[in-house]
Amino acid sequence: MSFLGKNIRKIRIAKKLSQTDFALLFDLKRTALGAYEEGRAEPKISTVIKISEYFKISTDILIKNEITVNQIFGFNEKLLNLKNEIPFISVSNLERFAEQGFSPENFEKIIIPSKFKRMKIAFELPEDIENYKKGDIIICSEFKKNSNKKKLFIHNGKIQISEYPEKSTDVFIPEFVITADLQAYGVS
């Protein structure tokens, strides 16, 4: 059994390409690509090789195995096993967090690399705040007194970022941001 059509579709979606855009990359007709993805046809070996080389995924894996998102983006599986799980406060759980405070066991987790051991919690932003956009994920460390960094805190049920937090039970220091388009950067 070939996983080729399923893998082509998975790559196309992970890379946020329309069928038309993907087809143009490899001189295909959109209808042919649709047939490959649905398993009604198989591409020529030359097309499989082009796809393999372009996305840096071996032809063997493309054909024989269902690929993972980690393989599509070239993440090292061994490094991903060294992980740190931290609470993730999604937009839908923000109100519950505001009511309950920081109780890690009550929230879903997000996995980050183990080298970021200082990180304690991640928040999904429900709206644009300062330089951050709605949907960005802010990864935070614990609050330390006398820090001159901006603080993230919850006030009146809303996420706020300021050097001078309102009275709040839980205050954190934003350290990293993962944007909605999966870019990551450190906060200064």
Secondary structure in CASP SS format (residue, H / E / C, confidence):
PFRMAT SS
TARGET T0000
AUTHOR 0000-0000-0000
METHOD secondary structure of the structure
MODEL  1
M C 1.00
S C 1.00
F C 1.00
L H 1.00
G H 1.00
K H 1.00
N H 1.00
I H 1.00
R H 1.00
K H 1.00
I H 1.00
R H 1.00
I H 1.00
A H 1.00
K C 1.00
K C 1.00
L C 1.00
S C 1.00
Q H 1.00
T H 1.00
D H 1.00
F H 1.00
A H 1.00
L H 1.00
L H 1.00
F C 1.00
D C 1.00
L C 1.00
K C 1.00
R H 1.00
T H 1.00
A H 1.00
L H 1.00
G H 1.00
A H 1.00
Y H 1.00
E H 1.00
E C 1.00
G C 1.00
R C 1.00
A C 1.00
E C 1.00
P C 1.00
K C 1.00
I H 1.00
S H 1.00
T H 1.00
V H 1.00
I H 1.00
K H 1.00
I H 1.00
S H 1.00
E H 1.00
Y H 1.00
F H 1.00
K C 1.00
I C 1.00
S C 1.00
T H 1.00
D H 1.00
I H 1.00
L H 1.00
I H 1.00
K H 1.00
N C 1.00
E C 1.00
I C 1.00
T C 1.00
V H 1.00
N H 1.00
Q H 1.00
I H 1.00
F H 1.00
G C 1.00
F C 1.00
N C 1.00
E H 1.00
K H 1.00
L H 1.00
L H 1.00
N C 1.00
L C 1.00
K E 1.00
N E 1.00
E E 1.00
I E 1.00
P E 1.00
F E 1.00
I E 1.00
S C 1.00
V H 1.00
S H 1.00
N H 1.00
L H 1.00
E H 1.00
R H 1.00
F H 1.00
A H 1.00
E H 1.00
Q H 1.00
G C 1.00
F C 1.00
S C 1.00
P H 1.00
E H 1.00
N H 1.00
F C 1.00
E C 1.00
K E 1.00
I E 1.00
I E 1.00
I E 1.00
P E 1.00
S H 1.00
K H 1.00
F H 1.00
K C 1.00
R C 1.00
M E 1.00
K E 1.00
I E 1.00
A E 1.00
F E 1.00
E E 1.00
L C 1.00
P C 1.00
E C 1.00
D C 1.00
I E 1.00
E C 1.00
N C 1.00
Y E 1.00
K C 1.00
K C 1.00
G C 1.00
D C 1.00
I E 1.00
I E 1.00
I E 1.00
C E 1.00
S E 1.00
E E 1.00
F C 1.00
K C 1.00
K C 1.00
N C 1.00
S C 1.00
N C 1.00
K C 1.00
K C 1.00
K E 1.00
L E 1.00
F E 1.00
I E 1.00
H E 1.00
N C 1.00
G C 1.00
K E 1.00
I E 1.00
Q E 1.00
I E 1.00
S E 1.00
E C 1.00
Y C 1.00
P C 1.00
E C 1.00
K C 1.00
S C 1.00
T C 1.00
D C 1.00
V E 1.00
F E 1.00
I E 1.00
P E 1.00
E E 1.00
F E 1.00
V E 1.00
I E 1.00
T C 1.00
A C 1.00
D C 1.00
L C 1.00
Q C 1.00
A E 1.00
Y E 1.00
G E 1.00
V C 1.00
S C 1.00
END
